[in-house]
Amino acid sequence: MEHLGKHALVTGGGSGIGRDIAIALADAGANVTITGRRLDVLQAAAADHPRLHPLQMDVGDESAVRDGIAAAAADRGPVQICIANAGIAEGGAFAKISLATWRRTMTTNLDGVFLTFQAALESLPDDMTGRMIVVSSIAGVRGLKNAVPYTVSKHAVIGLIRGLSEEYLHKRPVTFNALCPGYVDTDIVQSQLPGLMRKFDVDKAGAAALVARANRSKQLLDVAETTAAMMWLCSDGARSVNGQTIEISGGQV
């Protein structure tokens, strides 16, 4: 158990990619705080593993993040592994996007990562190793049509980890990296299929193929692929990987 006794924190850890990563870290021995806005979802996820600990927390609420992470650290120790996974995606033509939508996306996808990393680092002694990883997206390395706020926010968090990796390079044994998956077969993707079926008059397989074609492999990614990459970034074997973007999309983006 490589992470036995460590405290890990996964935002958006109650479902999808975040939940799968949290369970993998718990299986590797870590005590994992999973956060999200819906306590019932977190509690259901935590029921699957005794080392998962639910914490209701909106990453866009500064007080909730700082107080919540401080309380989690007091209970389970410094946050040595911090996975900033919480995010939202709202599409639409640029000319019709409201300022409220823009700000809501930036608050969750960018401000939330800033606050999460800052609070996690505050819990960590200067001489203790740490892994700070953000779940970005292929939208962090190229533009997505009709998803400008999302694209901008995912580019921004890559700038954040690059800046942090330089700032902390010779000061503390902490690395900062970004994972950039393409379209993953999660509940969120599955929930989009009925709408695509109606819009394009296709069956479920045809709708899934429409989503999957955004991946270079033309196939939806399995959640386990993203989790495996994340576990490597958290490992001692990746101790010299810093300020990097790891793309998972079935080919070059």
C-alpha positions, 0 to 999 in steps of 0.5 A, spaced: 500 500 500 504 505 497 499 511 500 498 507 507 497 513 512 497 519 507 491 523 507 488 525 500 483 530 498 479 529 492 474 535 490 468 532 486 469 526 489 462 523 490 461 521 482 464 519 476 472 520 475 473 523 482 469 517 485 474 512 481 480 516 483 478 516 491 476 509 491 483 507 488 487 512 493 483 508 499 485 502 496 492 504 496 492 505 503 490 513 503 485 516 508 481 520 503 476 526 504 471 526 498 468 533 497 462 536 493 456 540 494 451 534 495 452 530 502 447 524 500 452 523 494 458 523 498 455 519 503 453 514 498 460 514 495 463 513 502 459 507 504 463 503 499 470 504 503 471 505 510 477 510 508 473 514 504 470 520 508 465 525 506 465 533 506 460 537 504 464 543 500 462 548 495 469 549 491 466 556 489 465 558 497 472 561 500 470 560 507 467 553 506 474 551 502 479 554 507 475 551 513 473 544 510 480 543 508 483 545 515 478 541 519 479 535 514 487 536 516 486 536 523 482 530 523 486 526 518 493 529 517 496 534 512 493 533 505 499 530 501 495 528 495 490 533 493 486 532 487 482 538 484 477 535 480 470 539 481 468 542 475 462 544 471 461 545 463 456 549 460 455 550 453 453 555 448 454 559 442 459 565 444 454 570 442 449 568 447 453 566 453 451 570 459 456 574 464 453 570 469 455 563 466 462 565 465 463 567 472 459 561 474 464 557 470 470 561 472 468 560 480 468 553 480 473 551 475 479 556 476 477 559 483 476 553 486 482 550 484 486 556 486 482 555 493 483 548 494 491 548 492 492 554 497 488 551 503 491 544 502 498 547 501 497 551 508 496 544 511 502 541 509 509 542 513 514 545 508 519 539 508 513 534 507 512 531 500 506 533 496 502 531 490 497 537 487 494 535 481 488 538 477 483 534 472 483 539 466 481 536 460 483 536 452 479 543 452 485 545 456 490 544 450 486 546 444 479 550 443 472 546 444 467 549 439 461 552 443 464 551 450 468 558 450 468 559 458 469 551 459 475 552 454 478 558 458 477 555 465 481 549 463 487 553 459 487 557 466 488 551 470 494 549 466 497 556 467 496 555 474 500 548 475 505 551 471 506 557 475 506 553 481 511 548 479 516 554 478 514 557 484 515 551 489 521 548 485 527 549 489 523 551 496 518 545 497 518 537 495 511 538 492 509 537 485 504 540 480 501 537 474 495 537 470 491 531 467 487 532 461 482 527 459 478 527 453 471 524 453 470 519 458 464 514 459 461 517 465 454 518 468 455 525 465 456 523 458 451 518 459 446 523 461 447 527 454 445 521 450 438 522 450 438 529 447 443 527 442 439 521 440 433 526 439 437 531 436 440 527 430 435 521 430 440 516 432 440 510 437 444 510 443 450 507 440 450 512 435 449 518 440 455 515 444 459 515 437 458 522 436 461 524 443 466 519 442 469 522 435 471 528 439 477 523 442 482 521 437 481 514 438 474 515 436 472 511 442 470 513 449 475 513 454 474 508 460 474 511 467 479 506 469 484 509 464 484 516 467 485 513 474 491 509 472 494 515 470 492 519 476 495 514 480 502 514 477 502 521 478 501 520 485 506 515 486 513 516 488 515 514 481 513 520 478 516 525 483 520 528 477 514 529 473 512 537 475 509 542 471 506 537 466 500 536 462 498 528 461 493 528 455 489 522 455 485 522 448 487 516 444 492 520 440 495 527 439 491 532 441 
